[in-house]
Amino acid sequence: MTMPWPASLAGRVTLLLLGGLMLLHVGSMWVHERALRGSEEGARIERLADRVAAARAAVAPLPEAERDRAAHAISRPGLEIHWDRVAPLPEVPPPEPLSRAAARLGDGARLGWDPKAEPGHRMLGAAPTAGGGWIVFSGPWLDGAGSRLDHGAISSMVAMALGIALVSILVVRWITGPLRRLAGAADRIGRDPTPRPVPMEGPDEVRHAAAAFNAMQERIARLVEDRTEALAAMSHDLRTPLARMRLRVGFLPEGEDRARMEADLAEMDAMVARTLDYIRGGRDGEQARPVDVAAILQTLASDAADRGHDVAYEGPGRAVLQLRSGATKRAVSNLVDNALCHGRPPVRLRIVEEGATLAIEIGDSGDGIAAADRDRAMSPFVQLDPARTGSGVGLGLAIVQRFAQASGGELRLGAAREGGLLARLVLPRAAGRD
């Protein structure tokens, strides 16, 4: 099982700072503790050697009956001293942790552990005296000195970790703030074409990135504006001859040829309008406002039913979102027209409330679109045959998808319960507010 790694840059930098500084702190504490314990151990060994030497000097001139009492009188808290005729330890090399103390006590000294003794007397030793016998002593000084838990050191480490974490979070958030603003501006650029310069602050690399991003926004805005103006001019030039042709067709006698020509002219006019809608794509300056999506669907269903189509609305009587009204009507109308033109009745319009989102569903009973072709169907100027046949320029679903992205939502294509295509326009409750 791997350790979870923060997803954000701020989290990762904070974790690295915290880990590095804590590792440095623990290492410095370990070195300090080792040096402190080494000097403390040396001092304890010196005191032990002095006490044992004093006991040996005190008992040497005394008769045997007085030696134990004299040796015991030199005992101190943490060091119990006695005199005995025989050594309580065999003549074997002392354990490695006690070898330094044994060497300091002189030749013949014996040291070892007594695990059965009380905790304060588990170090047992003996040193020979000049008058015969042994100075026997016990103490706790070297008994597990390296394994004792230093609560003060742990408290210091926890306090330092909390302080480092707090300072790291504040500093890293301050450093990565310009990056977050740059990411927010990059996210808005696809939904709001109006250039919003990003403040050029922070480290040199971030300032350079912000300057390049601002220049890119300006270039994109100019490119889109030039393209929109060119297409608008082309639309105007096309609609003028279309109007003249429509006028001339009106003078033709009633008949099948006139009806076909009028249908062709209407289709050409719709293609021009649909192309302009796609190119404009939210660049008409319309502001978001409360829009009753349910009322739009009810109106579209009623209009289609009046024209003889089997269309019905199923859902709440009111569903208000913050959206661009004209763009919303165009997007939903495109979905309904797509179902009527390329699907088969019945066509059902629904609103499904899903927590923080609201889904507009349009389902038909036609042949649908194969799962492998659904993403491609939302691309501009793509017409699928034979699954979706008919005239047009293949911009209906592309316009809806662009509207969904500009509103912070998405368009999903699937299989309808009626058997055909299900188009789901999923919008957030806060759509259009940013």
N, C-alpha and C positions, 0 to 999 in steps of 0.2 A: 504494500500500500504506500503510495507516494504522498508526500506532504503537499497540501493544497497551496498553489502559488497564486498570489493576487493577480487579478486581471488588469488592474489599472497601473499606469506608470508610477503614480504617486504611492500606491500600495507597495509596489516592488522596491522602489527606492527607499521607502520608510523601513521595509523589512531588512534590506541590505544594510542600511545605516544602523538599525537596532542590533542586528546580528553581529556586525563587525565591531561596533563599540562594546557590546556585551562580551564578545570574545576577548577583546583587548582588556576589558576590566577584569574578567575572570583570570586571564593569564597574569596580569599584574598582581592581582590578589594572591594567586598561587605562589608567585615568586616571592612576594613580600612575606607570605605566611611561612614559606619554607625557610627564608632567612631568619625570621623571628623565632621560629621553633628551633632552628639550629643554635642560635645564640642562647635561647632559653635552656635548651638541653645542656649546652656547655656550662652554663652557670649552675645548673642543678648538679651536674657531675662534680664540679669544683666544690660545691657545698657538701656533697656526699663524701668526697675524699677528705675534706677537712674534718667532718664529724667523725669519720672512721679513724683518721689519724689521731684525733684527740682522745677517742676511746681507747685506742691501743696504747697511747702514752700514759693514760690514767690508770689502766689496770695492770700494766707491766710490773710495778714495784709492790703490788698488793698481794696478800695471800689469796688462795683460790676462793675461800669463803666470802671474801669481800668484792671479788672481781665483778660478778654479775650485777650487784647492787650499784657499783660505781659506773659500770657501762650503761645500765638502764637510766642512771641520773643524767646522762648526756643526751638521752632521747629527746626529740622535739616532735611537734605535730607533723605527721607525714613521714616520720622516720623512727621506727622502733628498733632499739639497740640492746643486745644482751651479750653475755659471755658464755661460752660452752667449751667443754673439753674436746668435742669432736665437731667436725664441720657437717652441717645438714645436707650438703650437696656433694655429689661425687666429683672426682677430679676429671672433668671433661671440659672441652673448649666452650666458652659461653655462647649463647645465641648471638647472631649477627647484630641485632639492635642494641645489645649490651656489651659488645666487644670494646667500644670506646671507654665505657665506664670501668670495665675490668682492667684495662691497661692503665688507667689513671690511679687505680687503687694499689697497684704494685704487684710484685711477683707473688704467686701463690693465691691470689684472690680468686674467688669463685662466685659466679653470678648465674642466676637462672630464674625461670618463672615457676610459680606455685599456683596452678589453676584452681586448686581446692581451697585456697585461702580466701579471706574476705577481700572485697575490691580494693581496699586501701593498703593491703599487705601482699600483693601478688608478686612483687619483685623481691626475690630472696637472694641474700649474698652472705659471704663469709670471708674474713681476712685473717691470716695468722698473726699472733702476737709474739713479742720477743720472749716473754716469760712462759710460753706454752699456752695452748688452747686457741680459741678462735673468737674473734668479734663477729657476732651474727646479727644481721640487720634485715629489715623488710620495709618496703615502702611502695607507693603507687606512682612514683614520678614518671617512670618510663613505660608504664603499663598502658599501651594503646594510645599514646599521645597524639598520633597522627589521625586517629579515627574519631575523635570527639567532634561533635557538631558545634560549630561556632555560630550561634544565633545572631550575634551582632553582624557578622560578615554577610549572612543571608539577608538580614534586614537591609543592610547597606546596598546589596546587589539588587534587591527588589525595588528599593527607592530609586536607585540610579536607572533601572530599566524603565520605570514609569516616567521619570524625567526625560530620558532619552526619547521614549516613544512620543511624549507630548511635544517636545521641541521638534522632533523629526517630522511629525505630521504637519505642524504649523509651517515649518520651513519648506517642506516639499510641496505643500499646497500653494504656497506663495510662488515657488519656482515654476510649478506646472500650471499655474493659473493662465498665463498667456496661451499655453497649448490647448487648454480646455476651451478658451474663447475662440481660438482658431478652428478647433474641431466643430464648435457650434456654428460658426459662420459657414464652414464647408457643408454642414448638414442643411443649412437654410438656403444655400445657393440654388439647389434644385427645385425648391418650392417657392421662393421669393426672388424674382429676377432683378429686383432693385439692388444695386450695389450698396453694401454696408461696409465701409472701411473698417478693418480690424486694427485696434490700437497697436502701434509698433513699440512694444515695451518688453522687458525681460532680457535674457541673455542675447548675445549677438546672433546666434543661430536662429533663435525664435524671432527676433526682429527682422532678419533677412527673409525668413519664411513668411512672415506677415506682409512684408513689402511685396514679395512675389505673388502672394495670394491676392492682395489688393489690385495689383496690375492685371492679374488673370481675370478678376471680376470685371474690371473695366473692359477688357478685350472681349469677354463673353457677352457683356451687355451691348457693346457696339455691334458685334456680329449678329446677335439676335435681332436688334433693332433694324439693322440694314436688311436682313432677310425678310423680316415682317413687312417693312415698307415696300420692298420689291414685290412681294406676293400680293400685298394689298393693291398696289398699282396694277399688277397683272389681273387681279380679280375685277377691278374697275373696268379695265380695257376689255375683258371677256364679257362682262355683263352688258356692256353697251351693245355689241352685235347680237347678243342673245335676246335683248329686249326688242331690237329691230326685227329679228327673225320671228319672235313670238307675235309681234304686231302683224307681220306679213302672213303668218299662218292663220291668224284670225280672219283674214279675208278669203281664205280658201273655203270651198263648199264643205258642208258636213260630210264626213265619210271616214272610212278606215284609215286612209293615208293621213288625213289631218290629225286624227287621234294619235297615230303613231308618232308623228312629228312633234305634237304637243308633249307626249310622254318623254321623247328623247330630250326635248328642251328642258323639261322639268328635271330630268335626271342630270343633265349637264349643270344646271343651276345648283342642284343639291350637292354635286361633287365639288363645285367651286366653294360653296359655303362650308362643306365638311372639311375641305383642305385648309381653309382659313381658320376654322375652329381649332384644328390641330396645331397649326403654326402659332396661333395666338396663345393657346394653352395657358391661360391665367395671366397673360400680359396685357389685359385690357384695363388694368387699374381698378377693377371691382374690389370693393372691401368686403370682408367677412361680416355677416350679421346673422341674427337668429333666423333660421329657415325651418319651416315645418316640412320635413321630408315625407311624412305620412300624407299630408295634403297634396304634395306633388304626385305621389304614386296614385292616390285616389283619382286625381284629375286625369292622369294619363290612362288609367284603366277605364274611366267613364268615356273618354274621347274615343278610345279604341273600340269599346263596346258599341258606341253609337255608329261606328263605321262598319259594324257587323262582325267584329272579331270576338272570339271567345276569350275574353280577358277579365280577370277579377282580382281584386286586392284583398289580402288577408293580413291583418295585423292591427296594432293599436290605432286609435283615432287621432293621436297626436304624438309626434316625435320630433323635438326641436333640437337642432344642432347649430353650432356657429360655423357657417359656411358661406361661400360666395353663391348667391342665389342663381344668377344666370348660368354659371358653370355647372351647378348642381342639376339644374333642369336639363341642360344639354347632355350631361353624362347619363342621367337616368333615362332620358328619352332615347339616347342611342342604344341602351340595353334593351328597352322595350321594342324599338324598331328592329333590332337585330333578331329578337325572338320571333317577331311577326313575319319578317321577310324570309328568314332562313330556317325557322322551326315549323312546328305544326301545333294547332290548338289541342288542348287548352293551354293558355299562358297564364301563369299565376305570379302575382307580385306580392312579396311578403317583406315584413320588417321583423327581425329577430334581435331582441336585446340581449347582449352577452356581457354583462358586467360593465367594464370600462369601455366597451365598444358597442357599436350598433351595426348590424349587417342588413343590407338591402339585397334581397334575393329575387331574381327573375328566372323562372324555370319554364321550359316549353316541353313539348312532347315529340320533337323531331328526332333526327338521327344522332344529334350530339356531335361532339368533337373527340377524337381519339386522345387518350391521355398523353401520348407522345407529341401531339401537335398543339396542345393547349398553350404552352408558353409561346410558341411561334405565332399563334393566332392573335396574340396581343401586340405583336410587332407592327409598326406602321407599314402600310402599302402591301400587306400580305392578305391574299385571299386563298382559302382552302377549298379545294375541289377534290372529290364531289361532296365532301361532308357539309360545306357551306357554300352554296352556289348562288349566283345572282350578280347584279351589277354593282357598281360602286368602285371606290378606290382603296378599300381595305383599311379605313381609318377609324371605324366606329369603336372597336374595343381599345385601340391605341389612345383615343381621346379620353375614354373612361379611365384607363390606367394612369394617364398623365394627371387627370383630375384627382384620382385617389392618392397618388404620390404627393401632389401639392397640398393635399389636406391631411397628410400624415397617416393615411390608410393604405389599403392594397386591394387589388382586384384578383379574385380567385375564380377559376373555371373548374367545374366538376360535373358530376352526373346528377340530373334532377330526379326527384321522386316520380315525376310524370314520365320519365324515360328519356328525355332529351338532354339539352345543355342547361346547367345551372350556373348562372353568373352571380357571384357574391361580391358586392361592393362593401367592404368592411371599413368603417370610419370610427375614429376615436370620439369619445364624448366631447373632448376639447378640440375637435377638428377646426382648423383655420385660425386658432387664437394666436399662434406665434407669428 
